[in-house]
């Protein structure tokens, strides 16, 4: 029984890592192809403990996106990045089921500019 819990934990950790890697690969390709004006890189963070839901990962529940564009982004540009993520229903559902509860957008220095509660966004959109 405890052995299955260990296997499940490693499987979930592997799926979370694959999600991060897939996002980073797509963001890099979009930047190189000049589809996206900003180079984005995602990583796992602590998240916002106030945003926890029943599927939240215990320690690391944030999906952090860093902007690596070389210039500071305006608040409206950060919100546009967030909106692009919000409208991707498949990605939002995937993040929630992988234990993420917070979407964070950070500037070039790594400071958090804005965060969103994933489950709240999904409720607003009736998903």
C-alpha positions in Angstrom: 0.0 0.0 0.0 2.7 2.6 0.9 4.7 1.4 -2.1 1.8 2.5 -4.4 1.8 5.9 -2.7 5.5 6.3 -3.5 5.0 5.2 -7.1 2.0 7.7 -7.4 4.1 10.5 -6.0 7.0 9.9 -8.5 4.4 9.6 -11.4 2.8 12.9 -10.5 6.2 14.6 -10.1 7.2 13.3 -13.5 3.9 14.6 -15.1 4.4 18.0 -13.5 8.0 18.2 -14.9 6.8 17.1 -18.3 4.1 19.9 -18.2 6.8 22.5 -17.4 9.1 21.2 -20.1 6.3 21.2 -22.7 5.4 24.8 -21.8 9.0 25.9 -22.0 9.6 24.2 -25.3 6.4 25.8 -26.8 7.3 29.2 -25.4 10.8 29.0 -26.8 9.5 28.0 -30.3 6.9 30.8 -30.3 9.6 33.3 -29.4 12.0 32.1 -32.0 9.3 32.0 -34.7 8.3 35.6 -33.7 4.8 34.5 -32.8 5.3 35.8 -29.2 7.1 39.1 -28.5 8.4 37.9 -25.1 10.4 34.9 -24.2 8.7 33.1 -21.3 10.0 30.4 -19.0 7.9 28.4 -16.5 8.9 26.7 -13.3 7.3 25.4 -10.2 6.9 27.7 -7.2 5.4 27.7 -3.7 2.2 29.3 -4.9 -0.3 31.2 -2.8 -1.5 29.2 0.2 -4.8 31.1 0.1 -5.5 29.5 -3.3 -5.4 25.9 -2.2 -8.0 23.4 -3.5 -8.6 19.7 -3.0 -6.0 18.7 -5.6 -3.3 21.2 -4.6 0.2 19.9 -4.2 1.2 20.2 -0.5 4.4 22.1 -0.9 4.9 23.4 -4.4 1.6 24.5 -6.0 2.5 27.5 -8.1 2.9 27.6 -11.9 5.4 30.5 -12.2 6.0 32.1 -15.6 9.0 34.4 -15.8 9.4 36.9 -18.6 12.8 36.9 -20.1 12.4 39.6 -22.7 15.2 41.8 -21.6 12.9 44.7 -20.8 10.3 45.3 -18.1 6.8 44.6 -19.1 3.9 46.9 -18.4 1.1 45.7 -16.1 -1.3 45.4 -19.1 1.3 43.2 -20.9 1.5 41.0 -17.9 -2.3 40.7 -17.8 -2.3 39.8 -21.5 0.1 36.9 -20.8 -2.2 35.8 -18.0 -5.3 36.1 -20.3 -3.6 33.9 -22.9 -3.1 31.2 -20.3 -6.6 31.7 -18.8 -8.3 31.1 -22.2 -6.4 27.8 -22.8 -9.0 25.4 -21.2 -6.9 22.3 -21.7 -3.8 23.9 -20.0 -5.8 25.3 -17.1 -7.5 21.9 -16.4 -4.1 20.1 -16.7 -2.5 22.5 -14.2 -5.3 22.0 -11.7 -5.2 18.2 -11.9 -1.4 18.3 -11.6 -1.7 20.0 -8.2 -1.2 23.6 -9.2 -3.5 26.2 -7.7 -1.7 29.5 -8.5 -0.6 31.1 -11.8 2.1 33.6 -11.3 3.6 36.0 -13.8 7.0 37.4 -12.8 9.1 40.2 -14.4 12.7 39.9 -15.7 14.1 40.2 -12.2 11.9 37.3 -10.9 9.6 39.5 -8.8 6.0 38.5 -8.9 3.9 41.0 -10.8 0.5 39.3 -10.6 -1.0 36.0 -9.6 -4.3 34.3 -10.2 -6.3 31.5 -8.5 -6.7 28.7 -11.0 -10.0 27.3 -9.6 -11.5 30.8 -9.5 -10.7 31.4 -13.2 -12.2 28.0 -14.0 -15.4 28.8 -12.1 -15.7 32.2 -13.9 -15.4 30.5 -17.2 -17.9 27.7 -16.2 -15.4 24.9 -16.9 
